[in-house]
Structure formats: structure tokens, C-alpha cells
Amino acid sequence: MNQFIMFLDEQLEIYRRQEQELLAEDCKDDANFIKIKANVCGICKTLYQVACKKEEEALIASEYTRLL
């Protein structure tokens, strides 16, 4: 899990730098496209984190019910 999150964080940082560079070059359309890519990457990160948390909660619940 941590490796995937780290990968997404790295991608987000790359996209943020690219966006700033493009804005500095007055390439607003390209900067907006990169911003969209960053947003999609951020959404994927959030969904992955939620899925991992739900899976962990389900494992804990199943272990608890097994012990009863």
C-alpha cells in the first residue's frame, strides 16, 4: 500500500511542478490539462486509501466475529 501511495505522491508533485512551469511560460491550456491529471491522481489516491481502510475494517470485524 505504501509504495502505491508514495508513487501517487511523486506523480502529484511532478504534475504540480509541470503546472507551475507551464503557467510561467503562459501556456494556460496545457497547465489546465496537467492540473486535471493531478486532480485525477489525487482522486485515485483518496479512493485507494478509503478502499484500504474499508478492507482493514472488514478484516478486523471478521476476526472479531470468528473469535465469538
N, C-alpha and C positions, 0 to 999 in steps of 0.2 A: 504494500500500500504506500509506504513512504517514498519509494522510488518513483511511483507514478505521480504522486503529489509534487515531488521535487522536480520532475520533468515538466509538469504543468506550470509550476512557479517560474522555472527557467524560461519557458516559452512566453509567459506573460511579461517577463522582464524584457525579453528580446522585442516583443511587439510594442511595448511602451517606448523603448529606445527608438525603434523604427518610426513610430508615430511622431515622436518629437523631432527626429531628423527631417522627416517629410514636411512637417509643419514649418520648420526653419527654412526649408527650400521652397516654401509657398506652394506645396503640392497637396492641397486640401482634400481632393478626391481620393488620392492614394492614402493619405493619412486616415481618412474616414474608413477606408476599406480595412486597413490594419487594425483600427480601433474595433471594428466589427469582429475581426478574427480574435482579438484579445477578449472581447465580451463572450464569444462562443467558448473560448478556452476557459474562462472564468466560470461559465455555467457548467461546463463539463466537470470542473474541479469540485464545484459545490454538489452536483448530483452524485459524484463518486464518493465524496465524504459522507453524504447522507446515506447512501446505499451501504457503505461500510459500517456506519453506526447502527443501522437497522439490522444488518446481519449479525453484528456483535450482540445486540439486544436479544435477537431471536435465539442465538446460541446460549446465552445466559438463561433465558426463560426455559428452553428445552432441558438444559442441565438441571435447573431448579425443579421442574416437574418430574424429571427422571428420579430425582432423589426423594421425592414424596412417596 
